[in-house]
Amino acid sequence: MQRILSKRVLRDIRENLFRYLALFFLVALVMYMVVAIVGAAETIMQGTKESGRVHHREDGQFGVFVPLTEKETAQITEKGVTLQMDFSLDFHLGQSTFRVYQARESVDLFVPAEGEEIPAQGEILLEQHYAEKHELQLGDIFIVGGKEFTVAGIGSTPDYDAAFEKTSDTTVDSNLFGFGFVTAEDYEALKAGGQNFRTEDYTYTYLLNDTMTDQKLKELLQSFELDRSKVTDTYFLEMLADAEETKNDIQDGIQELLDGVDELVDGVDELADHNTELTDAADELFDAMLEQVNDSLKDAGVEVTLTSGNYEQQLNAMIANPHAYTASLWQNLQDAKKSLEDLQEFRDGVKSYTDGVNAASAGGGALVGGMSQITENSAALNQGADAIFNAILGMVNEQLLAELEPYAAYGISFPGLTAGGYGEQLDQLATVFTQMGASQAAGQLSAVKSQLDTVAQFRDGVKAYTAGVGEAAGGSQELFQGLSVLYTASEPLVDGTDAVVDALMDMVEAQLEESDIQVELTADNYKEELDQLMAEGSSVDARLRDSLKDAKDTLADLEDFREGIIDYTDAVDEIADGSRELRDGVQELQDEANDMIDEYFTFDIDNLTQFLVAGDNPRIDAASGDVIINKYAGMVSGIILMVMFTYVISVFVVHNIEKESSVIGALYALGVTRGQLLFHYLLNPMMISFLGGAVGCVLGFSKYGTGWQMQDSIVYFSLPPMEIVTPAYLLVYSLVMPPVTAALVNCLVISKKLKRTALSLLRNEQTAGRAGKIQDVNLGNMKFLHRFQVRQLLREMRSAVAVVIGMFICLLVLLISADCYVLCKNFGDACLDETTYAYMYTYKYPTEDVPEDGTPAYVESLKKEAYGYNLDVTVLGIDKDNPYFPVETSNKKNEIVISSAAAQKFGVKVGDKLVLSDEVNERDYAFTVKDIVHFASGVYVFLDRDAMQELFDQEDDYYNVVFADHALDIDNGRLYSTVSRENVEESSQIFTDMMGPMVSMLAAISALIFMIVMYLMMKVMIDRSAFSISLMKVLGYRKGEIRRLYLDGNFYIIMLGALLGVPLAKWSMDLIFPYFISNVAIGMDLQFPPQLYGMIYGGILICYLVINFLLVGRLNKLVPAEVLKNRE
């Protein structure tokens, strides 16, 4: 019996050839599309990964100011890291920039598409797209740096997947940039030629070999000290000098202050050393004068002894006595001479002494003024340190409040950290989380505590510094006050000295005058005059009666003078002590200031200019990142179409079983088993499905499938030669899934049919029952034509639903391509519309003044996780009057305005919190969204520039990007990159070009699949109504009338299905599509223009009309004899 059934297999295929062909093409198209799109993506992703493995693609690279020393290189390689020097020189070749490297030996090896892998001397290896654009072939002569080379190889390297000149570039243009490799000898010759327009770039590439992490390597590199004498980058040296200027000013100022205090202390100590001599001299002078007066009185016959305690009283009593006295003058003259000599010497010494005090007083005043300027800023510095600490504490509180909110359900509350108790609070929270098993959260809290400890240490360092300033200022004030006392006493002291000398002169002259000796003594002549009077042969008389009063006054003056000297020297002792305290205070100030400067004003720059891991390098794996959206789109399309295929197969099988119901009943009655029948009816659908899948698989993996899909990536990216890969899951999907699906559906349907009796199958009773139910439907007073069309649709509801579902699924696939196209077009239009500047200059070393006609801004790049990817977020600080970004920013550091692209990407709205991460400095920033502006071309966050400078600890008026409406004259050495509006236009077009093949394939295949499904299902409807149509012909109905009865009713199904299906499919795909572009930091403007909806709707109706035209021919083939063949 099985042999007899086998004969029906080929007969069934012949009889339903067109239907099976349609099913075959349906499966083949689905498999071809999925395999081609996903296979191309897998080939590029796996191909670049395998090529990178074989050719030792770098784990990362870093740049340095000066080459590493042998010792530093050994420190790295001893860790097990493979290190390669990858130095380069840039040359101008016409309008293009050409970069020359030494031939590589261990990392990022050259992959030849043709020619050699390693150059010989006098040969060069070229990047393939640069060679293609400049029409260079193997054996051609290539001139660079004034030296001729023979092109020996053309190919690619793993580190230049996208051949950007700079990592900050946005588009690849091989007309303007290329690179090549020469031998080490030729490289040195090119460098010696000096025609390179940039200084040599010192870059190293490395392979970690699983011996250490990127972070550990970076920390090791940062520990290497930079020999600044070898740095050739003048702009960097200029920036470094500016950055160190403040530190140097502080240190130099304190050092000058300390030097001045040292000199002051030395001077005051010198004054203090003579204090004893000065007081002793004053005492000796006073005692000498008392002795002289006593001797004079004694010689005059007056018996009295004058002392410092009684001279005034005794002299007053003697003056009251009017009697005259006699005296001898000889000894008096000798004593007077000696006394006057002592007084003259003393007066000169006092003048020198007081002159020194005057100078010290002036220096003390200047010191107080300088210290006052320092202390004026102490309060502001303390407030600033407290403000920094409190601001960071507030930010940490906001962040922790948001992160700990989910733990409130576990009884963990967070009241907020305080300045004095934050350490204890964080330790307690960390302990709680550790007990809960949340070790990661506990570790994060410990890290927060460590960061706050660092800021608190800065705050305390500032306070210690200002305390030292205050102590020094206090000491200087005391010193100045002491010097001021001396200065005030200096003039009376000098005047007193002069008065004493003058008084003594007058006294001697008076005594001589009493002896009738007329002489005028002065400070200049008293020695000579007295010597003459004391010479042998001179005769002098003495009268002292009238000189007693003068003696009294003189002794009084001397008493006052002695007391002044004592006060003066006491003040000098005090000021000496004060100056020593001041010196100690300034020394402490210097020590504290140096400690603070070493910790917080550290400008000991390491040798690193950049550190770039492979995952963050836009040149590496750029093609893989680009085609990942194709892979996701293809896989989703495959799943959707598999659902449709399954449903179509079910309808197809149900129709076939119902058509063969009487045959199955007869065979069942003849003793054919259920298993034999099951195998028989499974064979054709499984065979057709398998063949369709196999053909689709072969075509998909061919150059007409995967090869065609890869072309745009191959043309744009510099990819190595790669063989098409055949992932196992695609083979299973294309070869196993179609027949397995057909088998499962047939098993379910046939098993259900075979549960009926043979008589029921012979009579096809189920059809009669269903027809009765449909006949009982009340359609009101509807016209006959419409009534018939509705009943026909109700009878063929399964097929009608299959058409609508097929249309919806095809619309989902079509809208994947439509969304891709619209996204690329809207993004390109947004780039052009929102790029209102002509040039954007991103600075590496900003100048102090903004270039003329330039608009400054401050930009930072932070990170934000979305859909499993860590995306770049551009934080832009702008001024209020920025003409290129008309955004009303807030003056607050924690309030931001975000672009509509950012709001859509991160799912935030006004008032929400947005946390962005600085992964380099391991810091998070929490912001409140103040407003959302329409800006679809990029994920932007806008801040006020002043607020942003303060937030990121930059100086006032800092900027690192300049916008302009025309080209500016800026030295290229200062810039990271220059982006023009033309560059933006080119880069925006690239997305459309890259997605073109996939968009075209999805659109075309979805239309073909829709037409095939619609043809199959509508043909099923006609086949199921073959008896009725034949009967209509017997009854005399014309072709047009039959078409209106059996085909035109489907138009309303298509029309209504499209009206509902298009917006529903659009809504459904818009929900899924963000996951397709989850790795791209752009907005998602998927809004269709109205005409696109019209084109889709019109296309559906055109497809229906084509299929309707084909099915009219099927109607014409039905003959009246069909009535006689199907009667019981």
PyMOL commands that set and color helices and strands:
alter all, ss='L'
color gray80, all
select helices_A, chain A and resi 2-15+17-54+70-77+128-133+158-160+184-193+214-222+228-230+234-273+275-299+311-320+330-376+378-410+422-436+439-514+526-533+545-600+614-616+622-659+661-669+674-700+706-716+728-753+758-763+765-775+784-795+797-834+900-906+945-951+972-974+981-1024+1026-1034+1039-1046+1048-1076+1090-1117+1121-1125
alter helices_A, ss='H'
color red, helices_A
select strands_A, chain A and resi 60-64+82-85+88-93+96-102+111-115+123-127+141-144+147-156+177-182+203-207+608-613+839-843+855-866+869-878+895-899+913-918+923-933+940-944+961-964+975-980
alter strands_A, ss='S'
color yellow, strands_A
deselect
rebuild
show_as cartoon
